[in-house]
Amino acid sequence: MAHQTTDLRVLRTKKNIHQAMISLLTEKSFDKITINDISKKADISRGTFYLHYQDKYELVEKYQEELLEKAQLLFEITSHENRQEFFVVMLRFFQQKGNCCPCCYPTTVLRKYKYR
C-alpha cells in the first residue's frame, strides 16, 4: 500500500476533490469536466489540485485504488466461513459510498476520452 498521509488538511482537500468530481459526474460527462470545474467545485485553486494529481485521469485512478483497498480490507476482516456476512458487509460499504459509482467506471473507458 502507498504511503498514507495523516495531515488532516491534505485528507480534507482530497476528500473535497473526490466529492467535487463525483458531483460533476452527475452533471456532465467525464470528457467535459475540466480541472477548473473540479477546483471550483472543491473550493480550491488549480495549483492545489495539481499538488495532489497530475490530471483528472489520475484523480479517478487514485480514487478507484482507495476504494479497492478499503474493499480488500473489509474482505480480509470478514469471516470467509459466512459468505452472507461478507456480502452484507460489502453491500453496506458500497451503500455508504453510494454516490461514488461514476468514479468506478473502468479507467480504460475514461482514458479513451483523454486523446480526443
Secondary structure as a PSIPRED ss2 file (coil, helix, strand):
# PSIPRED VFORMAT (PSIPRED V4.0)

   1 M C   1.000  0.000  0.000
   2 A C   1.000  0.000  0.000
   3 H C   1.000  0.000  0.000
   4 Q C   1.000  0.000  0.000
   5 T C   1.000  0.000  0.000
   6 T C   1.000  0.000  0.000
   7 D C   1.000  0.000  0.000
   8 L H   0.000  1.000  0.000
   9 R H   0.000  1.000  0.000
  10 V H   0.000  1.000  0.000
  11 L H   0.000  1.000  0.000
  12 R H   0.000  1.000  0.000
  13 T H   0.000  1.000  0.000
  14 K H   0.000  1.000  0.000
  15 K H   0.000  1.000  0.000
  16 N H   0.000  1.000  0.000
  17 I H   0.000  1.000  0.000
  18 H H   0.000  1.000  0.000
  19 Q H   0.000  1.000  0.000
  20 A H   0.000  1.000  0.000
  21 M H   0.000  1.000  0.000
  22 I H   0.000  1.000  0.000
  23 S H   0.000  1.000  0.000
  24 L H   0.000  1.000  0.000
  25 L H   0.000  1.000  0.000
  26 T H   0.000  1.000  0.000
  27 E H   0.000  1.000  0.000
  28 K C   1.000  0.000  0.000
  29 S C   1.000  0.000  0.000
  30 F H   0.000  1.000  0.000
  31 D H   0.000  1.000  0.000
  32 K H   0.000  1.000  0.000
  33 I C   1.000  0.000  0.000
  34 T C   1.000  0.000  0.000
  35 I H   0.000  1.000  0.000
  36 N H   0.000  1.000  0.000
  37 D H   0.000  1.000  0.000
  38 I H   0.000  1.000  0.000
  39 S H   0.000  1.000  0.000
  40 K H   0.000  1.000  0.000
  41 K H   0.000  1.000  0.000
  42 A H   0.000  1.000  0.000
  43 D C   1.000  0.000  0.000
  44 I C   1.000  0.000  0.000
  45 S C   1.000  0.000  0.000
  46 R H   0.000  1.000  0.000
  47 G H   0.000  1.000  0.000
  48 T H   0.000  1.000  0.000
  49 F H   0.000  1.000  0.000
  50 Y H   0.000  1.000  0.000
  51 L H   0.000  1.000  0.000
  52 H H   0.000  1.000  0.000
  53 Y C   1.000  0.000  0.000
  54 Q C   1.000  0.000  0.000
  55 D C   1.000  0.000  0.000
  56 K H   0.000  1.000  0.000
  57 Y H   0.000  1.000  0.000
  58 E H   0.000  1.000  0.000
  59 L H   0.000  1.000  0.000
  60 V H   0.000  1.000  0.000
  61 E H   0.000  1.000  0.000
  62 K H   0.000  1.000  0.000
  63 Y H   0.000  1.000  0.000
  64 Q H   0.000  1.000  0.000
  65 E H   0.000  1.000  0.000
  66 E H   0.000  1.000  0.000
  67 L H   0.000  1.000  0.000
  68 L H   0.000  1.000  0.000
  69 E H   0.000  1.000  0.000
  70 K H   0.000  1.000  0.000
  71 A H   0.000  1.000  0.000
  72 Q H   0.000  1.000  0.000
  73 L H   0.000  1.000  0.000
  74 L H   0.000  1.000  0.000
  75 F H   0.000  1.000  0.000
  76 E H   0.000  1.000  0.000
  77 I H   0.000  1.000  0.000
  78 T C   1.000  0.000  0.000
  79 S C   1.000  0.000  0.000
  80 H C   1.000  0.000  0.000
  81 E C   1.000  0.000  0.000
  82 N C   1.000  0.000  0.000
  83 R H   0.000  1.000  0.000
  84 Q H   0.000  1.000  0.000
  85 E H   0.000  1.000  0.000
  86 F H   0.000  1.000  0.000
  87 F H   0.000  1.000  0.000
  88 V H   0.000  1.000  0.000
  89 V H   0.000  1.000  0.000
  90 M H   0.000  1.000  0.000
  91 L H   0.000  1.000  0.000
  92 R H   0.000  1.000  0.000
  93 F H   0.000  1.000  0.000
  94 F H   0.000  1.000  0.000
  95 Q H   0.000  1.000  0.000
  96 Q H   0.000  1.000  0.000
  97 K C   1.000  0.000  0.000
  98 G H   0.000  1.000  0.000
  99 N H   0.000  1.000  0.000
 100 C H   0.000  1.000  0.000
 101 C H   0.000  1.000  0.000
 102 P H   0.000  1.000  0.000
 103 C H   0.000  1.000  0.000
 104 C H   0.000  1.000  0.000
 105 Y C   1.000  0.000  0.000
 106 P C   1.000  0.000  0.000
 107 T H   0.000  1.000  0.000
 108 T H   0.000  1.000  0.000
 109 V H   0.000  1.000  0.000
 110 L H   0.000  1.000  0.000
 111 R H   0.000  1.000  0.000
 112 K C   1.000  0.000  0.000
 113 Y C   1.000  0.000  0.000
 114 K C   1.000  0.000  0.000
 115 Y C   1.000  0.000  0.000
 116 R C   1.000  0.000  0.000
